[in-house]
Amino acid sequence: MITTSKQFSFKAKDFFDYLESQLIPAIKKSRGNNMPVKITKGTKYEMDDTKAEITEYERGKVYAAHFTTPRLELTIRYTTEDNDDGILITFSEDMLSFDREKHGKLQTFFYNWQLKMGAKKELKRMGDNIYANMAA
């Protein structure tokens, strides 16, 4: 599992407003209707060839989900903590389809390094999107 944290100048409310603005339309599209969506633990939906299940959801604190595609399986988790400077977001990603026991130490090291760089980019991208959403 890879975990990275970053401080932002917005608040948890802004993070969850943005997250819900992305999730709700995706869930409605997956369900094929425009019925109201309540995001909770256990909510399932599909996007293209990806099956998703929200495994934790507490607005203002945590969002976690499990994703399965024909090629990979992973879990992601965002935890948020408001502070005097804004928010500290911790992003975790666990690539369940990578069996470390089938790979050597060097291969696992490079794999973990790639995941860590990807996690940092994902967290920065999420922050940039939230800032852009707030300005809109």
CYANA upper distance limits for C-alpha pairs under 8 A (distance plus 0.5 A):
  1 MET  CA     92 SER  CA      7.35
  1 MET  CA     93 GLU  CA      6.24
  1 MET  CA     94 ASP  CA      4.86
  1 MET  CA     95 MET  CA      7.57
  2 ILE  CA     92 SER  CA      6.01
  2 ILE  CA     93 GLU  CA      5.83
  2 ILE  CA     94 ASP  CA      6.82
  2 ILE  CA    112 ASN  CA      7.77
  2 ILE  CA    115 LEU  CA      7.14
  2 ILE  CA    116 LYS  CA      6.40
  2 ILE  CA    119 ALA  CA      7.80
  3 THR  CA     90 THR  CA      7.40
  3 THR  CA     91 PHE  CA      6.14
  3 THR  CA     92 SER  CA      4.73
  3 THR  CA     93 GLU  CA      7.04
  3 THR  CA    116 LYS  CA      7.86
  3 THR  CA    119 ALA  CA      7.87
  4 THR  CA     90 THR  CA      6.16
  4 THR  CA     91 PHE  CA      5.94
  4 THR  CA     92 SER  CA      7.04
  4 THR  CA    116 LYS  CA      8.00
  4 THR  CA    119 ALA  CA      7.26
  4 THR  CA    120 LYS  CA      6.98
  5 SER  CA     88 LEU  CA      7.27
  5 SER  CA     89 ILE  CA      6.01
  5 SER  CA     90 THR  CA      4.63
  5 SER  CA     91 PHE  CA      6.66
  5 SER  CA    123 LEU  CA      8.41
  6 LYS  CA     88 LEU  CA      6.19
  6 LYS  CA     89 ILE  CA      6.04
  6 LYS  CA     90 THR  CA      7.10
  6 LYS  CA    123 LEU  CA      7.95
  7 GLN  CA     85 ASP  CA      8.40
  7 GLN  CA     86 GLY  CA      7.76
  7 GLN  CA     87 ILE  CA      6.24
  7 GLN  CA     88 LEU  CA      4.93
  7 GLN  CA     89 ILE  CA      6.90
  8 PHE  CA     85 ASP  CA      8.00
  8 PHE  CA     86 GLY  CA      6.26
  8 PHE  CA     87 ILE  CA      5.83
  8 PHE  CA     88 LEU  CA      6.83
  8 PHE  CA     89 ILE  CA      8.15
  8 PHE  CA    127 GLY  CA      7.66
  9 SER  CA     85 ASP  CA      6.42
  9 SER  CA     86 GLY  CA      4.75
  9 SER  CA     87 ILE  CA      6.78
 10 PHE  CA     14 ASP  CA      6.89
 10 PHE  CA     15 PHE  CA      8.22
 10 PHE  CA     86 GLY  CA      5.44
 10 PHE  CA     87 ILE  CA      6.63
 10 PHE  CA    131 TYR  CA      8.28
 11 LYS  CA     15 PHE  CA      7.17
 11 LYS  CA     82 ASP  CA      6.49
 11 LYS  CA     86 GLY  CA      5.65
 11 LYS  CA     87 ILE  CA      5.72
 12 ALA  CA     16 PHE  CA      6.70
 12 ALA  CA     60 GLY  CA      5.65
 12 ALA  CA     61 LYS  CA      7.85
 12 ALA  CA     80 THR  CA      6.67
 12 ALA  CA     81 GLU  CA      7.49
 12 ALA  CA     82 ASP  CA      6.64
 12 ALA  CA     87 ILE  CA      6.82
 13 LYS  CA     17 ASP  CA      6.46
 13 LYS  CA     59 ARG  CA      8.42
 13 LYS  CA     60 GLY  CA      6.53
 14 ASP  CA     18 TYR  CA      6.69
 14 ASP  CA    130 ILE  CA      7.39
 14 ASP  CA    134 MET  CA      7.96
 15 PHE  CA     19 LEU  CA      6.64
 15 PHE  CA     60 GLY  CA      8.50
 15 PHE  CA    130 ILE  CA      6.88
 16 PHE  CA     20 GLU  CA      6.43
 16 PHE  CA     59 ARG  CA      6.91
 16 PHE  CA     60 GLY  CA      7.01
 17 ASP  CA     21 SER  CA      6.66
 18 TYR  CA     22 GLN  CA      6.98
 18 TYR  CA    129 ASN  CA      8.49
 18 TYR  CA    130 ILE  CA      6.47
 18 TYR  CA    133 ASN  CA      7.39
 19 LEU  CA     23 LEU  CA      6.65
 20 GLU  CA     24 ILE  CA      6.14
 20 GLU  CA     39 ILE  CA      8.45
 21 SER  CA     25 PRO  CA      7.52
 22 GLN  CA     26 ALA  CA      7.13
 23 LEU  CA     27 ILE  CA      6.56
 24 ILE  CA     28 LYS  CA      6.63
 24 ILE  CA     37 VAL  CA      6.76
 24 ILE  CA     39 ILE  CA      8.28
 25 PRO  CA     29 LYS  CA      6.53
 26 ALA  CA     30 SER  CA      6.62
 26 ALA  CA     45 TYR  CA      8.32
 26 ALA  CA     47 MET  CA      7.60
 27 ILE  CA     31 ARG  CA      6.65
 27 ILE  CA     37 VAL  CA      7.95
 27 ILE  CA     44 LYS  CA      8.44
 27 ILE  CA     45 TYR  CA      6.14
 27 ILE  CA     46 GLU  CA      7.98
 28 LYS  CA     32 GLY  CA      6.51
 28 LYS  CA     33 ASN  CA      6.12
 28 LYS  CA     34 ASN  CA      6.18
 28 LYS  CA     35 MET  CA      7.55
 28 LYS  CA     37 VAL  CA      7.72
 29 LYS  CA     33 ASN  CA      7.12
 29 LYS  CA     34 ASN  CA      8.33
 30 SER  CA     45 TYR  CA      6.26
 30 SER  CA     46 GLU  CA      5.99
 30 SER  CA     47 MET  CA      7.02
 31 ARG  CA     45 TYR  CA      7.71
 39 ILE  CA     43 THR  CA      6.93
 39 ILE  CA     57 TYR  CA      7.85
 40 THR  CA     54 ILE  CA      7.46
 40 THR  CA     56 GLU  CA      7.79
 40 THR  CA     57 TYR  CA      6.10
 40 THR  CA     58 GLU  CA      8.29
 41 LYS  CA     53 GLU  CA      8.47
 41 LYS  CA     54 ILE  CA      5.78
 41 LYS  CA     55 THR  CA      5.52
 41 LYS  CA     56 GLU  CA      5.41
 41 LYS  CA     57 TYR  CA      5.97
 42 GLY  CA     53 GLU  CA      6.56
 42 GLY  CA     54 ILE  CA      5.89
 42 GLY  CA     55 THR  CA      6.29
 42 GLY  CA     56 GLU  CA      8.28
 43 THR  CA     53 GLU  CA      6.14
 43 THR  CA     54 ILE  CA      5.83
 43 THR  CA     55 THR  CA      8.34
 44 LYS  CA     51 LYS  CA      8.05
 44 LYS  CA     52 ALA  CA      6.15
 44 LYS  CA     53 GLU  CA      4.85
 44 LYS  CA     54 ILE  CA      7.00
 45 TYR  CA     51 LYS  CA      6.68
 45 TYR  CA     52 ALA  CA      5.90
 45 TYR  CA     53 GLU  CA      7.05
 46 GLU  CA     50 THR  CA      6.06
 46 GLU  CA     51 LYS  CA      5.05
 46 GLU  CA     52 ALA  CA      6.37
 47 MET  CA     51 LYS  CA      7.12
 47 MET  CA     52 ALA  CA      8.33
 49 ASP  CA     69 THR  CA      6.44
 49 ASP  CA     70 PRO  CA      7.79
 50 THR  CA     67 PHE  CA      7.04
 50 THR  CA     68 THR  CA      6.12
 50 THR  CA     69 THR  CA      5.22
 50 THR  CA     70 PRO  CA      8.33
 51 LYS  CA     67 PHE  CA      6.14
 51 LYS  CA     68 THR  CA      5.67
 51 LYS  CA     69 THR  CA      6.99
 52 ALA  CA     65 ALA  CA      7.22
 52 ALA  CA     66 HIS  CA      6.16
 52 ALA  CA     67 PHE  CA      5.06
 52 ALA  CA     68 THR  CA      7.07
 53 GLU  CA     65 ALA  CA      5.98
 53 GLU  CA     66 HIS  CA      5.78
 53 GLU  CA     67 PHE  CA      7.18
 54 ILE  CA     63 TYR  CA      8.00
 54 ILE  CA     64 ALA  CA      6.38
 54 ILE  CA     65 ALA  CA      4.69
 54 ILE  CA     66 HIS  CA      6.92
 55 THR  CA     63 TYR  CA      8.26
 55 THR  CA     64 ALA  CA      5.90
 55 THR  CA     65 ALA  CA      5.51
 55 THR  CA     66 HIS  CA      7.14
 56 GLU  CA     62 VAL  CA      7.17
 56 GLU  CA     63 TYR  CA      5.95
 56 GLU  CA     64 ALA  CA      5.36
 56 GLU  CA     65 ALA  CA      7.35
 57 TYR  CA     61 LYS  CA      8.31
 57 TYR  CA     62 VAL  CA      5.99
 57 TYR  CA     63 TYR  CA      5.14
 57 TYR  CA     64 ALA  CA      7.01
 58 GLU  CA     62 VAL  CA      5.70
 58 GLU  CA     63 TYR  CA      7.13
 59 ARG  CA     63 TYR  CA      8.13
 60 GLY  CA     80 THR  CA      7.18
 60 GLY  CA     81 GLU  CA      8.42
 61 LYS  CA     79 THR  CA      6.10
 61 LYS  CA     80 THR  CA      5.53
 61 LYS  CA     81 GLU  CA      7.20
 62 VAL  CA     77 ARG  CA      7.71
 62 VAL  CA     78 TYR  CA      6.14
 62 VAL  CA     79 THR  CA      4.93
 62 VAL  CA     80 THR  CA      6.77
 63 TYR  CA     77 ARG  CA      6.19
 63 TYR  CA     78 TYR  CA      5.74
 63 TYR  CA     79 THR  CA      7.09
 64 ALA  CA     75 THR  CA      7.69
 64 ALA  CA     76 ILE  CA      6.01
 64 ALA  CA     77 ARG  CA      4.54
 64 ALA  CA     78 TYR  CA      6.71
 65 ALA  CA     75 THR  CA      6.12
 65 ALA  CA     76 ILE  CA      6.03
 65 ALA  CA     77 ARG  CA      7.05
 66 HIS  CA     73 GLU  CA      8.05
 66 HIS  CA     74 LEU  CA      6.40
 66 HIS  CA     75 THR  CA      4.84
 66 HIS  CA     76 ILE  CA      7.12
 67 PHE  CA     73 GLU  CA      6.23
 67 PHE  CA     74 LEU  CA      5.88
 67 PHE  CA     75 THR  CA      6.60
 68 THR  CA     72 LEU  CA      6.51
 68 THR  CA     73 GLU  CA      4.96
 68 THR  CA     74 LEU  CA      7.12
 69 THR  CA     73 GLU  CA      6.78
 72 LEU  CA     95 MET  CA      8.11
 72 LEU  CA     96 LEU  CA      8.05
 72 LEU  CA     97 SER  CA      5.88
 73 GLU  CA     95 MET  CA      6.69
 73 GLU  CA     96 LEU  CA      5.81
 73 GLU  CA     97 SER  CA      5.63
 74 LEU  CA     93 GLU  CA      7.55
 74 LEU  CA     94 ASP  CA      6.01
 74 LEU  CA     95 MET  CA      4.91
 74 LEU  CA     96 LEU  CA      5.61
 74 LEU  CA     97 SER  CA      7.45
 75 THR  CA     93 GLU  CA      6.20
 75 THR  CA     94 ASP  CA      5.77
 75 THR  CA     95 MET  CA      7.18
 75 THR  CA     96 LEU  CA      7.88
 76 ILE  CA     91 PHE  CA      7.73
 76 ILE  CA     92 SER  CA      6.04
 76 ILE  CA     93 GLU  CA      4.97
 76 ILE  CA     94 ASP  CA      7.03
 77 ARG  CA     90 THR  CA      8.39
 77 ARG  CA     91 PHE  CA      6.17
 77 ARG  CA     92 SER  CA      5.55
 77 ARG  CA     93 GLU  CA      7.04
 78 TYR  CA     89 ILE  CA      7.10
 78 TYR  CA     90 THR  CA      6.08
 78 TYR  CA     91 PHE  CA      5.14
 78 TYR  CA     92 SER  CA      7.04
 79 THR  CA     89 ILE  CA      6.21
 79 THR  CA     90 THR  CA      5.71
 79 THR  CA     91 PHE  CA      7.21
 80 THR  CA     87 ILE  CA      7.06
 80 THR  CA     88 LEU  CA      6.26
 80 THR  CA     89 ILE  CA      5.13
 80 THR  CA     90 THR  CA      6.99
 81 GLU  CA     87 ILE  CA      5.98
 81 GLU  CA     88 LEU  CA      5.69
 81 GLU  CA     89 ILE  CA      7.06
 82 ASP  CA     86 GLY  CA      6.23
 82 ASP  CA     87 ILE  CA      4.78
 82 ASP  CA     88 LEU  CA      6.88
 83 ASN  CA     87 ILE  CA      6.06
 83 ASN  CA     88 LEU  CA      7.75
 91 PHE  CA    119 ALA  CA      7.56
 91 PHE  CA    123 LEU  CA      7.10
 92 SER  CA    119 ALA  CA      7.93
 93 GLU  CA    119 ALA  CA      7.62
 99 ASP  CA    103 HIS  CA      7.71
100 ARG  CA    104 GLY  CA      8.19
100 ARG  CA    108 THR  CA      6.93
103 HIS  CA    107 GLN  CA      6.60
103 HIS  CA    108 THR  CA      6.77
104 GLY  CA    108 THR  CA      6.66
105 LYS  CA    109 PHE  CA      6.49
106 LEU  CA    110 PHE  CA      6.81
107 GLN  CA    111 TYR  CA      6.59
108 THR  CA    112 ASN  CA      6.53
109 PHE  CA    113 TRP  CA      6.65
110 PHE  CA    114 GLN  CA      6.64
111 TYR  CA    115 LEU  CA      6.74
112 ASN  CA    116 LYS  CA      6.60
113 TRP  CA    117 MET  CA      6.79
114 GLN  CA    118 GLY  CA      6.60
115 LEU  CA    119 ALA  CA      6.49
116 LYS  CA    120 LYS  CA      6.76
117 MET  CA    121 LYS  CA      6.78
118 GLY  CA    122 GLU  CA      6.56
119 ALA  CA    123 LEU  CA      6.65
120 LYS  CA    124 LYS  CA      6.71
121 LYS  CA    125 ARG  CA      6.48
122 GLU  CA    126 MET  CA      6.60
123 LEU  CA    127 GLY  CA      6.78
124 LYS  CA    128 ASP  CA      6.64
125 ARG  CA    129 ASN  CA      6.63
126 MET  CA    130 ILE  CA      6.74
127 GLY  CA    131 TYR  CA      6.75
128 ASP  CA    132 ALA  CA      6.70
129 ASN  CA    133 ASN  CA      6.53
130 ILE  CA    134 MET  CA      6.63
131 TYR  CA    135 ALA  CA      6.87
132 ALA  CA    136 ALA  CA      6.86
